[in-house]
Amino acid sequence: MSAFGGPGVGWIWVIAIGVFGISSLGIFAACSEKDLFLKIFAGFMVVGMIIMLIFGTVVAVFRNTLKENYENASKEFVDPIMKNEDSRNMLSTVQEFWQCCGVVSADDWGTEIPSSCECRDTNGPFGKPECKSKPAVR
């Protein structure tokens, strides 16, 4: 995991022992009903909650940034494919086989959505398709 920028094995052991220690403290505090140990355990829980809120906020912001960058980069990648007639025909064949529409989404086709984007799935209730036949053009 450290090769991908994650924590090393040593840090994973430290975190695992810390979680086990805090859990054991909570069990001991609940069984002994001593105020000091209950307050220490509650303090660890508050610190843990604050750390999780911080990490959750950072991950949510990073996710939105990554999604926005992906959509911008994919638009730059899709434009040359959609301008070439041969690659458009190949994409139409591929999406018919894989039952998908476009490289990133159906918006790649613009207003000229091909028939290979039609929905042929009849697994829905009463034989109705679960997918939309052609996306609405904006």
Secondary structure by P-SEA (a helix, b strand, c coil): ccccccccaaaaaaaaaaaaaaaaaaaaaaaaccaaaaaaaaaaaaaaaaaaaaaaaaaaaaaaaaaaaaaaaaaaaaccccccaaaaaaaaaaaaaacccccccccccccccccccccccccccccccccccccccc
